[in-house]
């Protein structure tokens, strides 16, 4: 694959910040390819195209991170953070790049086109707020599996702390299970997550165009929700990464060996930290976010 050769895992590891641009470009290519090849159902096909572009490099990155875990002689939270900061940054910047691409498409396209091109993503929004309600009132959902049967809430005026946390806990468990089973293939789930957030933010920006330009509204919405959104998203990345390195260890190492147990411990610690971050995200959403108005 051409992109895999140009943007290899070592390049991504050394320059994680540039993966924001990479995520944006991949998303644009995925959306345009889906529109050209499968114009009848681009909303889901685009997710597949984007994931295919990202998967090879991310798979190699997970292998490199697993090697670092195996080589480390003893467990240390400091070294755990230093060793894996780069790949978590890659996940975060890829996510934001994909989110931005979907957001711009949703904000710039005419409303009728947006609702057709991103029909599946917007179904999550409409199922919670309806089609004729003020777009600032209601629920913006963060992730979905099998027709949004499991979804992470990104904003809800009515939900309390525990309902938000427990709902998002379902998502983080799905992230873990997906990464254990599919390894780096779980990027499909995170790509879907980014597409839903980006599309809904862009669509809301379009529906409130009377208050300002769509793109400006989009970034205003992003600024308002960013603290708890990125905290919630990071917890998902950590869960995916934890499952990913455990999945690699299961394939490569002998069960119950020292190296296997070392990676397993790292995975459990990372997942525990993801749960802590999810609690923080829910707290920010319930107790801090209501003080901000968009």
Phi, psi and omega in degrees: 000132185300312183295327179296324179287322181286314183247074181285172183298324180292323177295317179296321182293323182282330184230064183298330180298327180287347178290345172299312178295321179298315178299320179296313181294315178301318181294317178299315179298317180296316181293314181296318179299317179296320179294323182282320187266321181233066185297342181280337182213061184284339187297319179269323181298324180299324178300317180296316180299316181296316181297321179297321179294321185279326193306311185302311181294320181293324178297317177293323177298317178298322177296318179296319180292322177296321177299320178297320178297317183294321184287333181293130188281328181218160182281138176206130179298323181296311180291328177300315179293315181297319183292326189247004179301322184295314183288327176294324176295321178300313178302314184296313182290323175300314180302312182293323178296317178294316179302315181297318181299313179294321180297317180293316177302313183294327182281327187271322181297149173304150186306316182297321179292319179300315181293333178276313184294322182245042185302314184293317179297317183285339175301326178295317179295310183295329180293341181256327184243352183077178184260357184232014182262150174311123185296345178277350182253128176133216187232131170252118186264146187264335182201159180208151178226131178052067176071032176068031176288334173235123183219146178265125182281128177260333177203127178208119182289332186270333186285144177264180186304310187287327178293322177293313182297314183294324178294316179287336175297323176301319182294316182293327176291322176296319177303314181297312182296316179301316183288328176295320183278315187255354181064230180295344178298344178293352175301336176303319181292317181290326176295318176299316179303312180295322181294323180292310179301310183299315181297315182293317178298317179295321180292318177297320178300322179293318183289345179248027183297341179291344179267355180159173179302148184303314183296319178297315178300321179301313182288331174295315178299316179301317181296322181292318186264354190303313184304309182280335178294313183289328176296315179295315181296319179299324178296324176293317179300316182295321178294317178297316181294317179302312178295326181295315181288327176294319178300317178296319181295322179299321182286321191263332187248155177288134182301134178071013173283167181300316182295319179297314180296327179297311179294321180299318178298315178302316181298317180293320179295316179298319180293322177298317178296327177296321178295320177298316180296325178294322175297317179298318180298318179295321179296315178300319183293320185274319190257343181248314185304321181301341180279349179260135177243140180249000000 
